[in-house]
Amino acid sequence: MAEIDDDLKVGIRKVLNLNDKSCLDYLYGLTFAGAMGIPVAAEESDIFRLDSAFKLLSSKDPIIRDLSERELGLTVRDATG
């Protein structure tokens, strides 16, 4: 996802005719403060991934919920050794 953020910065610099060293902090700031309010793709991706996992784990469908719990268990087991 960091690649998307980098590509976005390059594209915005081209559109605004800014040099490669220009500060783009105003991209991610709050819109009511005069910034553009563009979300950071890498951070948003993590949030959406957590949201999707929660929805699968709390699904009303018992098959989906069981598969999700099993996969979560395997992931934790692999991560902790």
C-alpha positions as CSV (number, residue, x, y, z in Angstrom):
1,M,0.0,0.0,0.0
2,A,2.9,2.3,0.5
3,E,3.5,2.2,-3.3
4,I,0.0,3.6,-3.8
5,D,0.8,6.5,-1.5
6,D,4.1,7.1,-3.3
7,D,2.4,7.1,-6.7
8,L,-0.3,9.4,-5.4
9,K,2.3,11.9,-4.2
10,V,4.1,11.8,-7.6
11,G,0.9,12.3,-9.4
12,I,-0.2,15.3,-7.3
13,R,3.2,16.9,-7.7
14,K,2.9,16.6,-11.5
15,V,-0.7,18.0,-11.5
16,L,0.3,20.9,-9.2
17,N,3.7,21.4,-11.0
18,L,5.7,21.0,-7.8
19,N,9.3,19.8,-7.6
20,D,10.3,16.5,-6.0
21,K,11.4,18.0,-2.8
22,S,8.1,19.9,-2.1
23,C,6.3,19.3,1.2
24,L,3.0,17.5,0.8
25,D,1.9,17.5,4.4
26,Y,-1.3,19.4,3.5
27,L,-2.4,16.3,1.5
28,Y,-3.2,14.3,4.7
29,G,-4.4,17.1,7.0
30,L,-8.0,17.8,8.0
31,T,-10.2,19.5,5.4
32,F,-11.6,22.0,7.8
33,A,-8.1,23.2,8.4
34,G,-7.6,23.8,4.7
35,A,-5.8,20.5,3.8
36,M,-7.0,18.0,1.3
37,G,-7.9,15.2,3.7
38,I,-6.5,12.3,1.6
39,P,-6.3,9.1,3.7
40,V,-3.0,7.2,3.9
41,A,-3.7,4.0,1.9
42,A,-1.4,1.9,4.0
43,E,-3.3,2.8,7.2
44,E,-6.7,2.5,5.6
45,S,-5.8,-0.9,4.3
46,D,-5.0,-2.2,7.8
47,I,-8.3,-0.8,9.1
48,F,-10.3,-2.4,6.3
49,R,-8.5,-5.7,6.9
50,L,-9.4,-5.7,10.6
51,D,-13.0,-4.7,9.8
52,S,-13.3,-7.6,7.3
53,A,-11.8,-10.1,9.8
54,F,-14.3,-8.9,12.5
55,K,-17.2,-9.3,10.1
56,L,-16.1,-12.9,9.2
57,L,-15.6,-13.9,12.8
58,S,-19.0,-12.5,13.9
59,S,-20.9,-13.8,10.8
60,K,-24.4,-15.1,11.4
61,D,-23.5,-18.0,9.1
62,P,-22.0,-20.7,11.3
63,I,-19.9,-22.2,8.4
64,I,-18.3,-18.8,7.7
65,R,-17.7,-18.2,11.4
66,D,-16.1,-21.6,11.9
67,L,-13.9,-21.3,8.9
68,S,-12.8,-17.8,10.1
69,E,-12.1,-19.0,13.6
70,R,-10.1,-22.0,12.2
71,E,-8.0,-19.7,10.0
72,L,-7.4,-17.2,12.8
73,G,-6.2,-20.1,15.0
74,L,-3.8,-21.3,12.3
75,T,-2.5,-17.7,11.8
76,V,-1.9,-17.2,15.5
77,R,-0.2,-20.6,15.8
78,D,2.1,-19.8,12.8
79,A,2.9,-16.4,14.2
80,T,3.7,-17.6,17.7
81,G,5.5,-20.8,16.7
